[in-house]
Amino acid sequence: TAGGSLLILSALVTAGTVIGLTIVTPLCVIFSPVLVPAVISVALLTLGFLASGGFGVAAITVLAWIYKYVT
């Protein structure tokens, strides 16, 4: 039936998740001194680009408003 199939499927997904976490966790612990600064650097770089883009859009909006206000 559908219930039994879904139960088996959920058990397989859970088992796959546990096996995946068992394999990946030691790698994350070993490489964390490299990964943590890299993730922080990438996050700061991304936030910087997004902020500069937002400031650019804000500047264009203000200049367009000033142009419409003056003319």
Helices and strands as residue ranges (DSSP letters): H 2-70
